[in-house]
Amino acid sequence: MERELATLDKGAQCCSWNYCGQRFAVGYADGSVAIHNSDSSISRSSKFMVHADGIMNIIWIPPEFGDAIACICVDGTLSLWEEVGDDAHSVTWKQCKVFERSSPRVLEVQFGLPTRYLKMVAAYSNGHVKIFELLDSLELNKWQLQAEFQNVIDSVSAFGKPICTSASVAWSPRRGEKQQSSFVLGFNSDLPQFNSCKIWKFEDSYQRWLPVAELALPADTDDRVHAVAWAPNIGRPFEVIAVASCKGIAIWHVWLNSDTDGRLSTEKFVLLSGHDSEIWQLEWDVSGMTLASTGGDGMVRLWQSNLNGVWQEQAALDCSGGQP
C-alpha cells in the first residue's frame, strides 16, 4: 500500500538520503536547503540559505565526520555545511568551507571511504579533476589540494578544451588501511577522450593518481557517460561497475590483479536496455547484487543477476504518475 512520506515545498530540485537512511536533504531553486528527519513521520528539522543560485546536488559527508553535507549550486559553487548545537532544540547549520569560485564549474563531488585522510574528488566543467584531503577530521574547513589532472589516458596536448555538462563519480567501496584509494569517473562532454569511464588509482610508489583501466570498447569511446555506480563486493574475485550511456547500462567486470604495466583487466559483461530516455542515476544495494536505475522516462527499474550470471529486469516502477 502506497503512502505519502513527505510533502516538499515548491521548487525542489534535488534530494539526498544520508548514509543510514534516517535523514534526507532537499535542495531548492531559490538556493535553500531543507533537512528532514525520518522517524515515525518525516518532519523538517531545518531550512537554511546556501547560495543565491539554485541547488543542483547535495552529497552527505561520511557519518564519521558528523552530520554534514556538500552543496553544488547551479553556478558551480561548492560549499560544505555542518550541523551544530547542544541538543535537538538548538541545532543549526553553519557554513564550513566555500571552495574557490572560478570559471570552470564544479559538476560533481564524491567522498571516499575514510582511511588515514578523508578524500573528496571534484569534477569540473573543463574536464579537470581535483582531489582534496581533509587534514583535520574535526575541522571541515581544513582541506588541502592533493592532485589535479584530466580524465584522459594520453597526453592532453593532443586534445582541445572540452565543454562538460555533467560528470559521474563512484569511489571503490572496498575498505581497509592497506587498500589503495580508487574511483571511476566519466564525463558528458563534447570531446570523446574525456567521456569514457576511467578507473583512477593512487599509486604509493609514484605518489600520484594513475589511470589503471578504461571502461569502454573501441566502439564506445565516444559515448557520453550519464551515471556510474561501483558495486559492493561480498566475495567475488572481480569488481562490478555499472556505466550508463545513451546505449543503455553496461555491466563491467574488473579484476584487481594488475598487469605488468599496472593496468587492470576488464570485461564488458552485458548491456542492459529498458529506459526510453537518458538515465539519470544508478544505485547498488548493500549486497552488490541488485542495481536500481532511474531516468527521464519517469521509471525506476531494478536489475538482478541470477546464479548463472544472466542479468534480468526484476521490477519496473512508474514514478511519473502512470501505472507500472
N, C-alpha and C positions, 0 to 999 in steps of 0.2 A: 504494500500500500504506500503510495507516494504521500509525502507531507512536506510542507514548506519549512525549510530550516531557518531562513533569514530573508528579510526584505532590505535590499540595498538602496541607498539614495540614488537619485538620478545623476547620471554622468559617470557611473562606474566603468573603468576601462581595463582593469586587471585585478587579479586577486591571487593570493598565495597562502597555502597552509604551512604552519611551522612543522618542525621535524617530527613531533609526537602527535600531530593532528588535533591538538586541543585549542589552537588559536589560528585565526587567519587574518591577513591584512588585505585591505581593498584600496586601490589607487583610483583617484578621480580626475576628471578632466580639468578641474579648477586647481589642481596641484596639491590637494589634500590627501591624507591617508587616514583610514579608519581601522582600528584594531577590534576584532570581535573574539569573544571567548565562547568556546563550545562546551557548555555544561548541560544542565537539564534543558535549557533553551539557549539558543545562540544570542548573546547580547553584546552590544557595542560598549567597549570599555573606554576607548579613547578615540579622539579625532583631532588631527593637528595639520597645520600647513607645512608643506615641504618646499614648494617652489611655485613661482608664478605660472609656469607651464604645467601641462598635464603630466600625470604619472604613467609611464609606459610599461614599467615592470617593477616587481618587488621580489627580493630574494632574502630569505631568512638566513642569518648567520648561524653557524652550528651552535647548539644549545650550551656547549661548554663555556661559551663566552657571554652567557646571559641572554635576555630577550632583546634582540637587536635585528635590524633589517637594513638592507641596501636598497636604495630607490634610484631608478633610472628615469629621468624626465624626458619629455619629448625633444627638448633641445640638446639632449645628450649629457646633461649634468648628472654626475654620480655623487650621492651623499649617503652617509651612514648615520643611523639613528638608534638610540638605545633607550629602554625603559628604566626609569629611576624612581625611587620612592621608598619610604619606610614601611608602608603597608598598602593593602589593596585600595584604600580610600584616598591615598595621597600620591599615587603614581602619576608620572607624566613622561613624555618622550622628549628627549633632548638631542640636538644635532651633535654628533661626534666629529665628523670629518666631511669636508667637501673637497673632492679631488679637482685638480686643476681644470678649469674650463678652457677648451681650445677648439680649434676649427674642426678636427675630426671628432665626431660624436661617439660617445660610449653606446654600443648596441646591446651588449650582454655582459654580465659578470656571473661568476660561479665560484663558490668556496670549496676548497679541497678538504679532505678529512684531516683533522688536526693531528700532527705528529710533533716535531720539535717546534715548528712555527706554523701558524695558520697562513695558508696561501690563498690568494684571490687572483683569478685570471680575468682580465678585461679585454674584450674585443671591440675594435674601433671601426668607424665607417671608412677609413682609408686602408683597411686590411692589416693594420698593425695589431699586435698582441702584446699586452703588458702583464707581467707577473709581479704582484706585490706580496710582501711578507709583513705580518704583524709582529713587531718587535717585542711588545709587552702585552701579554694576554689580558691584563687588567686595564689597559688603556687603548680603546678602539680608535684613537686618533693618531697612533704612532705606527704608521705604515711606511715601509721602505720599498722603493722600486728595485726588484731583483734582476729583471731581464726585460728586454723589448726586442721583438722580431716580427717577421711577417709570415703568414700562413702559406708558405711556399717551400718546396724542397730544393729547387735550383736557385741560383743567384737571382735576386730581384732586379738586377740591372737589365735583364733581358725583357722585362715586362714594363708596361706603363703603370699609371696610378689607378687603382680600382675605385669604383664607386660602389660601396657596400650598403645594402638596405637593411640587412639583418644578419645575425650571426647566432650560431648554436654551439654550446659548450657542455661537455659532460666529463667530470673527473672520474677516474677509476675508483670504484668503491672498495677496493682491497685495502685492508688495514694492516698495520704493523710498523714498528720503528725502522726495520730494515727495508721496508717496501719503498722503492723509489717512486716519487710523485710522477703521475702521468695523467694526461687528459686528451680528449678527442675534440677537434674543432673543425667546423665548416662554415663557409660564408654563402650568402646570397648576393652575388656581385656581378658586374659586367665583364669580369675577366676570369676565365675558367681556371687559371692556375691557382687562384685564391679560394675557389669554391670547394673543391674536393676535400673530404674529411681527411685530416692527418692526425695521427697519434703522436703527441709530443711527450718526451720523457726526459727527466732531469738526470744527466749522467754525472756522477760524482768525479769520475776520472778526468772529465773535461771541464767540470764546473759550469755547465751550460745546458740549455734545453736543445734537444735534437729531435728531428722528425724520424720516427722509427717505423712508421707504416703509413700507407696511403690507402684509404678505403674507397677505391674507385678502379674499375676496369678501364682499359683504353677508350671504350665507347661511352664511358660515363663521366669522363673528366670535366666535361662542360656542364654537367648538371648543377643546378643551384640547390644548395642544401637548405632545407626549411627547419629541420629538427634532428637532434641526435639524442640517444639515451644509452648509457653503459649499464648493462645488467649486473646485479649482484651475482656472485659466483659461490655456489654451495657445494663445490666438489668437481666441477667439470675440468678437464685438462686444458681447456681453452676459455677465452673470454668471449662474450657475446655482446655485440654493439648493433643497435638499430639506427639506420640513417634514412630519413625521409627526404625525398626529392619529388620533382614533378612526375617521375616514373612510378612512384609508389614507395613502399617501405622495404629497404634492403636489410636483411639479417646477415651480419658478418661474423665469422669465427676468426679469432685472433689467438695464435699460440704465443706464449710469453717467452719461450726459449729463442733468443735471437740468433741470427746467422752470424758468420764471421765478420760481416760488415756492420753488425749491430741492428739490422733490420728484422722486423717480426714477420712471420709467415701469416698470410691472411687468406680467407676464402669467402667469396660472396655465396652464402649458402642458399638463400631463397629470396625472391622478390614478391612481396605481398601487395595486392591491389584490392581496392574496395571503395576508397574515398573518391568522390566525384569532383573534388576541388583541392586546393592547396592544403597540405597537412600542417597544422599549427604546432602540435605538441605531442611528444611521446613520453610515456612513463612506464617503468617496470614495477611489478610488485616486489615485496621484500625477498621472495624466493628466487627472483630472476627467471620465472617460468611463464609469466603472463605479461603481455605487453598491451597497454592501452594507448590508443591514438585518437586524436580529435582534429577536426579541420573545418574549413569554410562551408562544408555541406551540412553543418549542424549535427553531425553524427559522432558518437563515441563508439569506437569498435575495440573489442577485446580479442587478442590473438594468443593462441597457445600452441605448443609443440607437443605431440604425443610421444610415447616411448620409442617409436621408430624414427623420431626426428622430423615428422611431417607436420608442417605448420597449417593451422586452420583457423578460420574466424569462429570464435565461440559465441559471441553476442554482438548485437548492434543496438545502440540506444539512440533514439531520436531526441535531441535536446533543442530542436527548433520549434517545438510545439505540435509536430505531427505525431503519428503513431509509429512505433518501432516495428 
